[in-house]
């Protein structure tokens, strides 16, 4: 009997592990086993966070933050770059200053990390690698911003933090202190950081106090709209690696509130009130997506939600949270733009539609679409979870910046 019980336990444990690790991975993704293991570990972390949250031990996002903490590296200088943690305008930043001589003034990149406005840190190994490499390859000053996170801080705190750092850095006295060329500055970010970078670039156009103009904005698989969470990319990639649809909905809703009624309304795509119906044409994918991305999806007009939610949490209809909701006039004058999108990503269509709208508004855009990549791929460039696709995307991003900044 004992032998049978042991075998049953072994069988159940194996089945559970197999269920966890085996995820259908798109055929064109390289290193499928690695991707499967990465996905399984993220999923396990998500399930543990869910359990901790339900048992009242800790908030779901605080549990996910343990992953961020485990990845943290202290600011460490090397022979090429001096790295320090400091504050700009009372907001924590990690600063990367190249050591090698420069012929003249240096370029600068202000970088905002991803993590759904709730997790992540400039000091995570993956971000430290990305920003250090950027500084070294471009011989550029890099300011990586540690904005405050939800659930402790809600919108617009994250935006205000990155905006005040950008505004502080763009002062001529600060630029000259770091030897930065005022004509060669970029804001960049991935995922939620790409959202913040797009919002900062838009806000700067309206800010008469800022004399220095950005040369470039670089948006890596950015989240850009809260209106339609049932785009073809959300439908197709609902269960794809790293960022399944329900996790993205959780991030979006948590940015504004822990009230589960907003999350539930967003999950069923019934959160926008009828009085905001005029905004839908800014995200109407039937007009803004190329045929090959529409696949077999059929556009249906929106199902409206209660006005009460939008009155309680107006942030989700604010262009600082959803840059795709800016009018065409507000997009004119934006800087040279780089947008990277990944085929297997719920946020794919956000980036594609923004590229389309920017071009229509006369902005010069390079849209890089990675057909074999998934959300967050660029983060997997430092071991042990090193992915060839991550290196390739990072290299393309750096090369583009080198040619255009």
C-alpha positions as CSV (number, residue, x, y, z in Angstrom):
1,X,0.0,0.0,0.0
2,X,2.8,2.4,1.0
3,X,4.5,1.7,-2.4
4,X,1.2,2.5,-4.2
5,X,0.8,5.7,-2.2
6,X,4.4,6.7,-3.1
7,X,3.8,6.0,-6.8
8,X,0.6,7.9,-6.7
9,X,2.3,10.9,-5.1
10,X,5.1,10.7,-7.7
11,X,2.6,10.5,-10.5
12,X,0.7,13.5,-9.2
13,X,3.8,15.5,-8.6
14,X,5.1,14.7,-12.2
15,X,1.7,15.6,-13.6
16,X,1.7,18.9,-11.8
17,X,5.2,19.7,-12.9
18,X,4.4,18.7,-16.5
19,X,1.2,20.8,-16.4
20,X,3.3,23.7,-15.1
21,X,6.2,23.5,-17.4
22,X,4.3,22.5,-20.6
23,X,2.9,25.6,-22.2
24,X,2.0,25.6,-25.9
25,X,4.8,27.9,-27.3
26,X,4.3,29.5,-30.8
27,X,6.1,27.5,-33.4
28,X,8.3,30.3,-34.6
29,X,9.8,31.1,-31.1
30,X,13.3,29.9,-30.8
31,X,14.6,28.0,-27.7
32,X,11.1,26.8,-26.8
33,X,12.2,24.8,-23.8
34,X,13.9,27.8,-22.3
35,X,10.8,30.0,-22.9
36,X,8.6,27.2,-21.4
37,X,10.7,27.2,-18.2
38,X,10.7,31.0,-17.9
39,X,6.9,31.0,-18.5
40,X,6.4,28.2,-15.9
41,X,8.4,30.1,-13.3
42,X,6.5,33.3,-13.9
43,X,3.2,31.4,-13.7
44,X,4.2,29.7,-10.5
45,X,5.1,33.1,-9.0
46,X,1.7,34.4,-10.1
47,X,-0.1,31.5,-8.5
48,X,1.8,31.9,-5.2
49,X,1.0,35.6,-5.3
50,X,-2.7,34.8,-5.8
51,X,-2.7,32.4,-2.8
52,X,-0.8,34.9,-0.6
53,X,-3.4,37.6,-1.6
54,X,-6.4,35.4,-0.9
55,X,-5.1,34.3,2.5
56,X,-4.6,37.9,3.4
57,X,-0.8,37.4,3.8
58,X,0.2,40.1,1.4
59,X,-1.1,42.0,-1.6
60,X,-0.7,40.2,-5.0
61,X,1.7,42.9,-6.3
62,X,3.8,42.9,-3.2
63,X,4.2,39.2,-3.6
64,X,5.3,39.7,-7.2
65,X,7.8,42.4,-5.9
66,X,9.7,39.5,-4.2
67,X,10.9,38.6,-7.7
68,X,12.1,42.1,-8.2
69,X,13.9,42.0,-4.9
70,X,15.6,38.7,-5.8
71,X,16.9,40.2,-9.0
72,X,18.3,43.4,-7.3
73,X,21.9,44.3,-7.8
74,X,23.7,47.2,-6.0
75,X,25.1,50.1,-8.1
76,X,28.4,48.8,-9.2
77,X,30.9,50.8,-11.3
78,X,33.2,49.1,-13.8
79,X,36.1,50.1,-16.0
80,X,33.7,51.7,-18.5
81,X,30.8,53.2,-16.5
82,X,30.4,54.9,-13.1
83,X,27.1,53.9,-11.6
84,X,25.5,55.7,-8.7
85,X,22.1,55.7,-7.0
86,X,21.0,59.3,-6.4
87,X,17.9,61.5,-6.5
88,X,16.7,64.0,-9.2
89,X,13.9,66.2,-8.0
90,X,13.3,64.0,-4.9
91,X,12.8,60.9,-7.1
92,X,15.3,57.9,-6.9
93,X,17.3,57.4,-10.0
94,X,20.3,55.2,-11.0
95,X,22.8,57.2,-13.0
96,X,25.3,55.7,-15.5
97,X,28.2,58.0,-16.5
98,X,30.7,56.8,-19.2
99,X,34.3,57.0,-18.2
100,X,35.9,57.1,-21.6
101,X,36.6,60.5,-23.2
102,X,34.1,62.1,-25.5
103,X,34.9,64.3,-28.5
104,X,32.2,66.7,-27.4
105,X,29.0,66.7,-25.5
106,X,27.4,63.3,-24.8
107,X,24.0,61.9,-25.7
108,X,21.6,61.0,-23.0
109,X,18.8,58.5,-22.5
110,X,16.2,58.8,-19.7
111,X,14.9,55.3,-19.1
112,X,11.7,54.0,-17.4
113,X,11.6,50.4,-16.5
114,X,8.6,48.1,-17.1
115,X,6.5,46.1,-14.6
116,X,2.9,47.2,-15.0
117,X,3.4,50.3,-12.8
118,X,3.4,47.9,-9.9
119,X,6.7,45.9,-9.9
120,X,10.2,46.3,-11.3
121,X,13.3,48.4,-10.3
122,X,16.1,50.2,-12.1
123,X,18.4,48.0,-9.9
124,X,17.1,44.7,-11.3
125,X,19.9,42.7,-12.9
126,X,18.1,42.8,-16.3
127,X,17.5,46.5,-16.2
128,X,21.0,47.3,-14.9
129,X,22.4,45.2,-17.8
130,X,20.2,47.1,-20.3
131,X,21.0,50.6,-19.1
132,X,24.7,49.9,-18.5
133,X,25.0,48.5,-22.0
134,X,23.2,51.5,-23.5
135,X,25.5,53.9,-21.7
136,X,28.6,51.9,-22.8
137,X,27.6,51.3,-26.4
138,X,26.4,54.9,-27.0
139,X,28.9,56.6,-24.7
140,X,25.8,58.2,-23.3
141,X,24.6,59.4,-19.9
142,X,21.7,57.2,-18.8
143,X,19.2,58.1,-16.1
144,X,17.2,55.1,-15.0
145,X,14.2,56.2,-13.0
146,X,12.9,54.4,-9.9
147,X,9.4,55.9,-9.9
148,X,7.0,54.9,-7.1
149,X,4.8,51.9,-7.6
150,X,1.2,50.7,-7.1
151,X,-0.6,49.5,-5.0
152,X,1.0,51.9,-2.6
153,X,0.9,54.8,-5.1
154,X,-1.7,55.2,-7.8
155,X,-1.9,57.1,-11.1
156,X,-0.8,59.8,-11.6
157,X,2.1,59.4,-9.1
158,X,4.2,57.1,-11.5
159,X,3.8,59.6,-14.3
160,X,4.5,62.6,-12.1
161,X,7.7,61.0,-10.8
162,X,9.1,60.3,-14.3
163,X,8.0,63.6,-15.6
164,X,9.6,65.6,-12.8
165,X,12.9,63.7,-13.3
166,X,12.8,64.4,-17.0
167,X,12.0,68.1,-16.4
168,X,14.8,68.4,-13.9
169,X,17.3,66.7,-16.2
170,X,16.4,68.9,-19.2
171,X,17.4,72.1,-17.3
172,X,20.5,73.6,-19.1
173,X,22.4,73.8,-15.8
174,X,21.9,70.0,-15.2
175,X,22.8,69.1,-18.8
176,X,26.0,71.1,-18.6
177,X,26.9,69.5,-15.3
178,X,26.8,66.1,-16.9
179,X,28.2,67.2,-20.3
180,X,25.1,66.4,-22.2
181,X,24.2,67.7,-25.6
182,X,20.7,69.4,-25.3
183,X,20.0,68.4,-28.9
184,X,20.6,64.7,-28.4
185,X,18.3,63.5,-25.6
186,X,15.9,60.5,-25.6
187,X,13.2,59.2,-23.4
188,X,12.8,55.4,-23.5
189,X,11.1,52.6,-21.7
190,X,9.6,49.1,-22.1
191,X,6.1,47.9,-21.4
192,X,4.7,50.2,-18.6
193,X,7.9,52.2,-19.0
194,X,7.1,52.6,-22.7
195,X,3.7,53.9,-21.7
196,X,5.4,56.5,-19.3
197,X,7.9,57.5,-22.0
198,X,5.1,58.2,-24.5
199,X,3.1,60.2,-21.9
200,X,6.2,62.2,-21.0
201,X,6.9,63.1,-24.6
202,X,3.3,64.2,-25.1
203,X,3.3,66.3,-21.9
204,X,6.6,68.1,-22.8
205,X,5.0,69.5,-26.0
206,X,2.5,71.3,-23.8
207,X,4.9,72.5,-21.2
208,X,6.1,76.1,-21.9
209,X,8.6,75.9,-19.0
210,X,10.8,73.3,-20.8
211,X,13.0,74.9,-23.4
212,X,15.0,71.7,-24.3
213,X,13.3,69.5,-26.9
214,X,13.6,65.7,-27.0
215,X,15.3,64.3,-30.1
216,X,13.9,60.8,-29.8
217,X,11.3,58.6,-28.0
218,X,11.9,54.9,-28.0
219,X,9.0,52.7,-27.0
220,X,9.6,49.0,-26.4
221,X,6.4,46.9,-26.5
222,X,4.5,49.8,-24.9
223,X,1.0,49.7,-23.2
224,X,-0.8,52.7,-24.7
225,X,-4.5,52.4,-24.2
226,X,-7.1,51.3,-21.6
227,X,-10.1,51.6,-23.8
228,X,-10.3,48.3,-25.8
229,X,-8.9,45.3,-24.0
230,X,-10.2,43.0,-26.6
231,X,-8.1,44.0,-29.6
232,X,-7.0,41.1,-31.9
233,X,-3.7,41.0,-30.0
234,X,-5.5,40.5,-26.7
235,X,-7.7,37.8,-28.2
236,X,-4.9,35.9,-29.9
237,X,-2.4,36.1,-27.1
238,X,-4.7,35.7,-24.1
239,X,-2.5,32.9,-22.7
240,X,0.8,33.6,-24.2
241,X,4.1,33.7,-22.3
242,X,5.0,36.3,-19.6
243,X,1.9,38.6,-20.0
244,X,-1.4,36.8,-20.3
245,X,-4.4,39.0,-20.7
246,X,-5.7,38.7,-17.2
247,X,-2.3,39.8,-15.7
248,X,-2.3,42.8,-18.0
249,X,-5.9,43.7,-16.9
250,X,-4.7,43.3,-13.3
251,X,-1.8,45.7,-13.9
252,X,-4.0,48.3,-15.7
253,X,-6.7,48.2,-13.0
254,X,-4.2,48.3,-10.2
255,X,-2.6,51.4,-11.6
256,X,-5.8,53.2,-10.7
257,X,-7.4,51.2,-7.8
258,X,-7.6,47.9,-5.9
259,X,-11.4,48.1,-6.3
260,X,-12.1,44.7,-8.0
261,X,-15.1,46.2,-9.8
262,X,-12.8,48.1,-12.2
263,X,-10.7,44.9,-12.8
264,X,-13.8,42.9,-13.5
265,X,-15.3,45.5,-15.8
266,X,-11.9,45.7,-17.7
267,X,-11.7,41.9,-18.0
268,X,-15.1,41.8,-19.7
269,X,-14.2,45.0,-21.7
270,X,-17.2,46.9,-20.3
271,X,-15.5,49.7,-18.4
272,X,-15.9,52.7,-20.7
273,X,-19.0,54.9,-20.2
274,X,-21.1,55.9,-23.1
275,X,-20.2,59.6,-22.6
276,X,-16.6,58.7,-23.6
277,X,-17.7,56.9,-26.8
278,X,-16.0,59.6,-28.9
279,X,-12.6,58.3,-27.7
280,X,-13.1,54.9,-29.4
281,X,-12.1,56.2,-32.9
282,X,-8.6,56.7,-31.5
283,X,-8.3,53.0,-30.9
284,X,-10.5,51.6,-33.7
285,X,-8.4,48.7,-34.8
286,X,-10.5,48.0,-37.9
287,X,-9.1,51.3,-39.3
288,X,-5.7,51.3,-37.7
289,X,-4.4,47.7,-38.0
290,X,-3.0,46.2,-41.2
291,X,-5.0,43.3,-42.6
292,X,-2.4,40.6,-41.5
293,X,-2.9,41.6,-37.8
294,X,-6.7,41.5,-37.9
295,X,-6.5,37.7,-38.5
296,X,-10.0,36.3,-38.1
297,X,-11.2,38.9,-35.6
298,X,-14.3,40.9,-36.4
299,X,-14.7,44.4,-35.1
300,X,-17.7,44.9,-32.9
301,X,-18.8,48.2,-31.5
302,X,-18.0,48.7,-27.8
303,X,-20.2,47.6,-24.9
304,X,-20.5,50.5,-22.5
305,X,-20.1,50.3,-18.8
306,X,-21.2,52.3,-15.8
307,X,-20.5,56.0,-15.6
308,X,-19.8,55.5,-11.9
309,X,-16.5,53.7,-12.5
310,X,-15.2,56.5,-14.8
311,X,-16.2,59.1,-12.2
312,X,-14.5,57.2,-9.4
313,X,-11.3,56.4,-11.4
314,X,-11.1,59.0,-14.2
315,X,-7.4,58.1,-14.7
316,X,-8.1,55.3,-17.2
317,X,-9.5,57.9,-19.6
318,X,-6.6,60.3,-19.1
319,X,-4.0,60.7,-21.9
320,X,-1.2,60.6,-19.3
321,X,-2.3,56.9,-18.7
322,X,-3.4,56.2,-22.2
323,X,-1.3,58.1,-24.7
324,X,-3.3,56.7,-27.7
325,X,-6.2,58.8,-26.6
326,X,-4.4,62.0,-27.6
327,X,-5.9,63.8,-30.5
328,X,-4.1,64.1,-33.8
329,X,-3.3,67.7,-33.0
330,X,-1.6,66.6,-29.7
331,X,0.6,64.1,-31.6
332,X,2.0,66.6,-34.1
333,X,5.4,67.8,-33.1
334,X,6.4,64.6,-31.3
335,X,10.0,63.6,-31.7
336,X,11.5,61.0,-34.0
337,X,10.0,57.7,-32.7
338,X,11.1,54.1,-32.4
339,X,8.5,51.5,-31.6
340,X,9.2,47.8,-31.1
341,X,6.3,45.4,-31.1
342,X,6.2,41.6,-30.7
343,X,3.8,39.3,-32.5
344,X,3.0,37.1,-29.5
345,X,2.1,39.9,-27.1
346,X,-1.3,41.3,-25.9
347,X,0.2,44.8,-26.2
348,X,1.2,44.3,-29.9
349,X,-1.7,46.2,-31.4
350,X,-1.2,49.2,-29.0
351,X,2.2,49.8,-30.5
352,X,1.1,49.1,-34.1
353,X,-1.9,51.6,-33.8
354,X,0.3,54.3,-32.3
355,X,2.9,54.0,-35.1
356,X,0.0,54.3,-37.6
357,X,-1.5,57.4,-35.8
358,X,1.9,59.1,-35.4
359,X,2.7,58.6,-39.1
360,X,-0.7,60.1,-40.0
361,X,0.2,63.1,-37.8
362,X,3.4,63.6,-39.7
363,X,5.8,62.2,-37.1
364,X,8.8,60.2,-38.4
365,X,8.4,56.6,-37.0
366,X,10.5,53.4,-37.2
367,X,8.3,50.5,-36.4
368,X,10.2,47.3,-35.7
369,X,8.0,44.3,-35.5
370,X,9.5,41.1,-34.2
371,X,7.4,38.2,-35.6
372,X,9.0,35.5,-33.4
373,X,9.1,37.4,-30.1
374,X,6.9,37.7,-27.0
375,X,6.3,40.4,-24.4
376,X,9.3,41.2,-22.2
377,X,11.8,39.3,-24.4
378,X,14.4,42.1,-24.2
379,X,14.7,41.5,-20.5
380,X,16.1,38.0,-20.9
381,X,19.7,39.0,-21.9
382,X,21.6,38.2,-18.7
383,X,22.0,34.6,-17.5
384,X,20.6,32.3,-16.3
385,X,17.5,33.1,-18.4
386,X,19.4,34.2,-21.5
387,X,17.5,34.2,-24.7
388,X,18.9,34.7,-28.2
389,X,15.8,36.7,-29.2
390,X,16.4,39.0,-26.2
391,X,19.9,39.8,-27.4
392,X,18.7,40.4,-31.0
393,X,16.0,42.9,-29.9
394,X,18.3,44.7,-27.5
395,X,20.9,44.9,-30.3
396,X,18.4,46.4,-32.8
397,X,17.2,48.9,-30.2
398,X,20.8,50.0,-29.4
399,X,21.7,50.2,-33.1
400,X,18.7,52.4,-33.9
401,X,19.5,54.7,-31.0
402,X,23.1,54.9,-32.2
403,X,22.1,55.9,-35.7
404,X,19.3,58.3,-34.7
405,X,20.2,59.9,-31.4
